[in-house]
Amino acid sequence: MKALVFHGPRDIRYDSFPDPTLTSPHNLIIEVSHCSICGSDLHLYHGDRIGPFDYSAPQPKFCTGHETIGRVVEVGADTPSYRVGDRVLVAGGAGCGLCPACARGDIRRCSGQSPGVAYGISPILQGGQAHYLEVFAAETAAVPIPDYVSDEQAVLLTDAAATAHFGVRRAGMREGDTVCVIGQGPVGMMAAEIALALGAERVFTIDPVAARRAQSEAFGAESFAPDVARAAIKDATGGVGVDVVVEAVGLASTIDESIRLARVGGSVSILGIVQGSTQSDAGGVPPLRRAQGKTVSIHAGIANVVDSWPELFTLFEAGKIRGADMFTHRFSLAQGADAYALFDSRADGVVKVMIEPGL
């Protein structure tokens, strides 16, 4: 098959790669119809780190990508929920599927022999920016796509929408709260839309890109450029600050700003993948002295994905969230290197790119 293959920083190539085969009766093989590039994929692209993996160092070749949907072409013997031809969305990562945590859908706490946490960040779990993907533990880490969910929405449900939902819920947002989302990439934009759908009184968003600010304003957020945001939001909240801040960037400056914008006793949820440079620049992330002084609760983590699906499916079915116009550019798999370069550049109004192997 053909796939996007990691050869090193800024060197993701459209390349030949062995077809996947079923390695467990709990798995599926899908033919990929749509996949996308996540902001965390840019850490590979930049030669940064994700968990134990240092992408500035030599790595074995592997297929990239963890935002994938497709149709089943081969079914493991222990996957009774699936038939060949089913349209399926795949969580961005998988556990063993057999331990008590996986049985609860709590993949992040897998205690079994997990094949890996995320697809497409190492050879442990090959990624879905490819013609075919082996889906691990399909009964717990994938789901047939309901008819009312579009292809675009299904791709968002593999990670971006679930991560956004995780951030909003983990921060303890309640109906009537004021919320600020820092960063209006795909995850931040979904977080703002979800906060409004769940009853936030006002949602403020911050991003340096005017087109992204306009897009979040279209679904009801109040958006500001970074240089004016703090003063405007403090003014809008009577100098108090907001109840909840969702940080979707991962920089020292934006984490610090999150704590500045939170009210006394407020809550901050950090979704941006924190890099080593962020930690050293901040002198310790987060800036705990300010957080302690304001009694701000700080939440950080990686979304489990699957436990967000029930509420997100309900919100999509009711039309309370849409993820509209999120995918601003489309590419074939053969154009994958161009897709990465554009997404990294933030040029041409790009918010998120869709890759369709069948094009």
C-alpha positions in Angstrom: 0.0 0.0 0.0 0.9 3.7 0.0 1.1 5.7 3.2 2.6 8.8 4.7 5.8 7.7 6.3 8.0 9.5 8.9 11.6 9.7 7.7 12.6 12.5 10.1 11.7 16.1 10.9 10.0 17.9 8.0 10.4 14.7 6.0 7.1 12.9 5.8 6.9 11.1 2.5 4.3 9.4 0.4 5.9 6.0 0.3 5.3 2.3 -0.1 4.7 0.4 3.1 3.6 -3.2 3.9 -0.1 -3.8 4.0 -1.5 -4.4 7.5 -2.6 -7.9 8.5 -4.8 -8.9 11.4 -2.6 -9.6 14.4 -5.5 -10.3 16.8 -9.0 -11.6 16.6 -10.1 -8.4 18.4 -8.9 -6.2 15.5 -10.2 -5.0 12.2 -8.7 -3.9 8.9 -10.3 -0.8 7.4 -9.8 0.9 4.0 -9.1 4.5 4.9 -11.6 6.9 3.4 -10.6 10.1 5.2 -7.8 11.1 7.6 -6.4 14.3 8.9 -3.4 16.0 10.5 -3.6 16.8 14.2 -1.7 19.7 15.8 0.2 17.1 17.8 1.4 15.6 14.6 3.4 18.8 14.1 5.6 17.8 17.1 6.9 14.9 14.9 7.2 17.3 12.0 9.2 19.8 14.0 11.5 17.1 15.6 10.0 17.7 19.1 8.9 15.1 21.6 5.7 13.2 22.4 6.0 11.2 25.6 9.2 9.1 25.4 9.7 9.7 21.7 12.3 12.2 20.6 11.8 12.9 16.9 15.0 14.9 16.6 16.8 11.5 17.0 16.9 8.8 14.3 13.6 6.8 14.3 12.5 3.6 12.5 10.1 4.4 9.7 6.4 4.3 10.5 3.1 5.4 9.1 1.9 8.7 10.6 -1.6 9.9 11.7 -4.2 9.1 14.3 -7.4 10.8 13.0 -8.8 8.1 10.7 -12.2 6.8 9.4 -12.9 4.2 6.8 -14.8 1.1 5.8 -14.2 -2.4 7.2 -12.5 -4.8 4.8 -11.5 -7.6 7.2 -13.1 -8.5 10.6 -11.4 -10.3 13.5 -13.3 -13.3 14.9 -13.9 -11.5 18.2 -15.4 -8.3 16.8 -19.1 -9.0 16.8 -20.2 -5.4 16.4 -18.7 -5.1 12.9 -19.4 -6.4 9.4 -17.4 -5.9 6.2 -18.5 -2.6 4.6 -19.3 -0.9 7.9 -18.3 2.8 8.1 -16.1 3.1 11.2 -14.3 5.9 13.2 -11.2 5.0 15.2 -10.2 6.6 18.5 -6.7 8.2 18.2 -5.3 5.5 20.4 -6.0 2.0 21.6 -5.5 -0.2 24.7 -5.4 -3.9 24.9 -9.2 -4.1 24.9 -9.2 -6.9 27.5 -8.3 -5.4 30.9 -10.9 -3.9 33.3 -10.0 -0.4 32.3 -10.5 -1.1 28.6 -13.8 -2.8 29.4 -14.9 0.5 30.9 -13.7 2.4 27.8 -10.9 3.9 29.9 -8.1 3.3 27.4 -5.7 5.7 29.1 -5.5 3.4 32.1 -5.0 0.2 30.1 -3.2 -2.3 32.3 -2.9 -5.0 29.7 -0.4 -5.6 27.0 -1.4 -2.5 25.1 0.0 -2.1 21.5 0.6 1.5 22.2 -1.2 4.7 23.2 -1.6 6.6 20.0 -1.6 5.6 16.3 1.1 7.0 14.1 3.7 8.3 16.7 6.0 5.2 16.5 6.2 1.8 14.9 4.4 0.3 17.9 1.0 1.3 16.4 1.1 2.2 12.7 -0.9 5.3 11.7 -3.9 5.9 9.6 -2.5 8.3 7.0 -2.5 5.3 4.6 -4.6 3.3 2.3 -5.3 0.7 5.1 -5.2 0.6 8.9 -5.3 -2.3 11.4 -7.7 -1.1 14.1 -6.8 -2.5 17.5 -9.3 -3.5 20.2 -12.1 -2.5 17.9 -14.9 -3.3 20.4 -13.6 -0.7 22.8 -11.6 1.8 20.7 -13.6 2.2 17.6 -17.3 2.6 16.8 -19.6 2.3 13.7 -20.5 5.8 12.5 -24.2 6.7 12.8 -25.9 7.9 9.7 -26.5 11.4 11.1 -22.7 11.9 11.5 -20.9 13.3 8.4 -17.5 12.2 7.3 -16.1 15.5 8.5 -17.7 15.2 11.9 -16.6 11.6 12.2 -12.9 12.6 11.6 -13.3 15.3 14.3 -14.7 12.6 16.7 -11.5 10.6 16.4 -9.6 13.2 18.4 -10.2 16.9 18.0 -13.8 17.1 19.2 -13.1 14.5 21.9 -10.0 16.3 23.2 -12.0 19.6 23.2 -14.9 18.0 25.1 -12.4 16.4 27.6 -10.9 19.8 28.2 -14.2 21.5 28.9 -15.6 18.8 31.1 -12.3 18.3 33.0 -12.3 22.0 33.9 -15.7 21.4 35.5 -17.6 23.9 33.4 -21.1 24.4 34.5 -24.1 25.9 32.8 -23.9 29.7 33.1 -20.1 29.9 33.4 -17.9 32.3 31.5 -15.3 30.5 29.4 -12.1 31.6 27.6 -10.4 29.3 25.0 -6.8 30.2 24.1 -6.0 29.1 20.6 -8.4 28.6 17.8 -6.9 25.7 16.0 -9.2 22.7 15.5 -9.2 21.6 19.2 -9.6 25.1 20.6 -12.4 25.9 18.1 -14.3 22.8 19.0 -13.8 23.5 22.7 -15.4 26.9 22.2 -18.4 25.5 20.3 -18.8 22.7 22.8 -18.7 25.1 25.8 -21.5 27.1 24.2 -23.5 24.0 23.5 -23.2 22.9 27.1 -24.6 26.2 28.4 -21.7 28.6 28.9 -23.1 32.1 29.3 -20.3 33.7 27.3 -17.3 32.2 25.5 -14.3 34.3 24.7 -11.6 33.0 22.3 -8.1 34.2 21.6 -6.0 33.7 18.4 -3.6 35.7 16.4 -5.1 34.7 13.1 -8.1 36.9 12.0 -9.7 34.2 9.9 -9.9 31.9 12.9 -11.3 34.6 15.1 -14.0 35.2 12.5 -14.8 31.5 12.3 -15.3 31.2 16.1 -17.4 34.4 16.1 -19.7 32.8 13.5 -20.9 30.2 16.1 -21.3 32.7 18.9 -17.9 33.2 20.6 -16.5 36.7 21.3 -13.0 36.6 19.8 -9.9 38.7 20.4 -6.3 39.1 19.2 -3.7 38.2 21.9 -2.5 41.8 22.3 -5.9 43.1 23.3 -7.6 40.0 24.8 -6.7 40.3 28.5 -7.9 43.9 28.8 -11.1 43.2 26.8 -12.0 40.0 28.7 -11.3 41.6 32.1 -13.5 44.5 31.1 -16.3 42.2 29.9 -16.2 40.3 33.2 -16.1 43.4 35.4 -12.5 42.8 36.2 -13.2 39.4 37.8 -11.9 37.1 35.0 -13.6 34.0 33.7 -14.8 30.8 35.4 -13.0 28.4 33.1 -10.0 28.7 30.7 -9.2 26.1 28.2 -5.6 26.3 26.9 -5.2 24.7 23.5 -1.6 25.8 22.6 0.9 24.5 25.1 3.3 27.4 25.2 4.7 29.0 28.4 3.1 32.3 27.5 -0.4 30.9 26.9 -0.3 28.8 30.0 0.7 31.8 32.1 -2.1 33.8 30.4 -4.6 31.2 31.2 -4.0 31.6 34.9 -4.0 35.4 34.6 -7.5 35.3 32.9 -9.1 32.9 35.4 -11.0 34.4 38.2 -10.1 33.7 41.8 -11.3 30.1 42.4 -11.5 29.5 38.7 -10.3 26.5 36.7 -7.7 26.0 33.9 -7.6 23.0 31.6 -4.3 22.6 29.7 -4.8 20.7 26.4 -1.8 21.9 24.4 1.1 19.4 24.3 3.7 20.9 26.6 7.3 20.7 25.2 10.6 20.8 27.1 11.2 24.3 25.9 7.9 25.4 27.4 8.8 24.1 30.8 12.2 25.8 30.9 10.9 29.1 29.5 8.2 29.2 32.2 10.6 28.4 35.0 8.3 25.5 35.8 5.0 24.9 34.2 2.5 26.0 35.2 3.5 29.2 37.1 2.3 27.8 40.4 2.8 30.9 42.6 0.1 32.8 40.7 -2.2 29.8 40.5 -1.9 29.2 44.2 -2.5 32.9 45.1 -5.7 32.8 43.1 -6.8 29.3 44.2 -7.0 28.3 40.6 -7.6 24.6 39.9 -5.3 23.3 37.1 -6.2 20.3 35.0 -4.0 18.7 32.4 -4.1 15.5 30.5 -4.6 13.6 27.3 -8.2 12.8 26.2 -9.4 9.2 26.5 -11.5 9.9 23.4 -14.1 7.1 23.7 -15.7 8.3 26.9 -16.5 11.6 25.2 -18.4 9.9 22.3 -21.8 9.4 24.0 -22.3 13.1 24.8 -20.7 14.3 21.5 -22.9 12.0 19.4 -26.0 13.4 21.2 -24.8 17.0 20.5 -24.1 16.3 16.9 -27.4 14.5 16.4 -29.3 17.5 18.0 -27.4 20.0 15.9 -26.0 21.7 19.0 -22.5 21.4 17.6 -21.6 21.1 13.9 -17.8 21.6 13.5 -18.8 23.6 10.4 -16.2 24.7 7.9 -13.4 23.2 10.0 -11.8 21.5 7.0 -10.6 24.3 4.9 -8.4 22.3 2.5 -8.4 18.9 0.9 -5.6 16.8 -0.4 -5.0 13.3 -1.8 -2.7 11.0 0.1 0.0 11.6 -2.6 -0.1 15.3 -1.7 0.5 14.5 2.0 3.8 16.4 2.2 2.1 19.5 0.9 -0.7 19.0 3.4 1.8 19.0 6.3 3.6 22.0 5.0 0.4 24.1 4.6 -1.0 23.0 8.0 2.3 23.9 9.7 2.5 27.3 7.9 -1.1 28.5 8.9 -1.2 30.1 5.5 -4.1 30.6 3.2 -6.7 30.6 6.1 -6.0 26.9 6.9 -7.7 25.6 10.0 -7.7 21.8 9.3 -6.8 19.7 6.3 -8.6 16.6 5.1 -6.7 13.9 3.3 -8.6 11.4 1.1 -6.6 8.4 0.0 -9.1 7.7 -2.7 -8.6 11.0 -4.6 
